[in-house]
Amino acid sequence: SSLVPALKYHYPKAVVQLCQNHYVENIRGLLKVRTDLTHRQFFAVLVNRVFKPDVALRVRNLRLHELMVRFAHTDTVRQHVLMDIFRRRKELFAYMHVTHCPKTTNLIELFNSHLNARIRSIKGFKSFHSANRWLNAYTIRRRTKAFTDCRGKFKHLNGKRSLELTLKNPAEWPV
């Protein structure tokens, strides 16, 4: 909760995007959808009508209202879920207003899991300075190493480096 105010303090124009996968998973857990049938239909309609389609804010607000009338008028748990989505709608759907913004934090989590595996094998650093140097070298290596294992819709990235994909005027990459 303190991360967003700190971010806004240092980067006032930053756009905050909540991870939809984690948010929806938290709703799934709150409603106990996997073990209890009570809220399954509501949850399925919620995901399909509110989170799956990329629709205008006005349309999404109408759909939230529709779900409130249809499913939540007597259920306080469902009301809470719908009101929380409405309250956080700017952070949940910010990706629609930022070009190439992901809905999820899966890429960040993937990077963190790779980083954790590398750090675990080192078993610590002698000083903050040596940790800082190692992390800088690791980041440079990750940004300049060509992708090799991309599949499906990302297959075209094989042989390219993340750094060269971020350059505005792609120059010939030194080999």
QUIFEN-V777001 format. One record per residue. PSI is psi in radians with two decimals (* if undefined). Layout:
psi = [PSI | PSI]
//
This chain:
psi = [-0.44 | -0.20 | -0.76 | -0.84 | -0.66 | -0.75 | -0.84 | -0.55 | -0.81 | -0.54 | 1.39 | -0.45 | 0.05 | 2.50 | 2.26 | 2.23 | 2.05 | 2.59 | 2.04 | -0.62 | -0.83 | -0.69 | -0.84 | -0.67 | -0.66 | -0.69 | -0.77 | -0.76 | -0.74 | -0.73 | -0.11 | 0.75 | -0.56 | -0.40 | -0.28 | 2.30 | -0.22 | -0.81 | 0.16 | -0.83 | -0.77 | -0.81 | -0.77 | -0.78 | -0.71 | -0.86 | -0.82 | -0.54 | -0.49 | -0.76 | -0.57 | -0.86 | 2.58 | 1.64 | 2.85 | 2.69 | -0.72 | -0.75 | -0.75 | -0.72 | -0.71 | -0.69 | -0.67 | -0.74 | -0.75 | -0.76 | -0.63 | -0.79 | -0.77 | -0.66 | -0.38 | 0.09 | -0.42 | 0.03 | 1.95 | -0.54 | -0.83 | -0.69 | -0.76 | -0.78 | -0.87 | -0.69 | -0.62 | -0.72 | -0.79 | -0.75 | -0.60 | 0.25 | -0.61 | -0.72 | -0.52 | -0.52 | 0.39 | -0.51 | -0.43 | -0.31 | 0.04 | 2.14 | 2.31 | 0.43 | 2.24 | 2.74 | -0.34 | 2.98 | 0.35 | -0.72 | -0.70 | -0.76 | -0.65 | -0.83 | -0.79 | -0.67 | -0.66 | -0.79 | -0.78 | -0.70 | -0.73 | -0.80 | -0.67 | -0.66 | -0.38 | -0.60 | 0.53 | 2.91 | 2.70 | -0.55 | 2.94 | -0.68 | -0.77 | -0.60 | -0.72 | -0.76 | -0.74 | -0.78 | -0.69 | -0.79 | -0.73 | -0.78 | -0.77 | -0.77 | -0.77 | -0.66 | -0.40 | -0.08 | 2.36 | 2.50 | 2.47 | -0.38 | 0.37 | 2.39 | 2.96 | -2.32 | -0.13 | 0.09 | -0.57 | -0.24 | -0.30 | 2.35 | -0.18 | 2.76 | 2.58 | -0.62 | -0.72 | -0.39 | -0.28 | -0.14 | 2.38 | -0.86 | 1.56 | 2.08 | 2.95 | 2.25 | 2.24 | 2.40 | *]
//
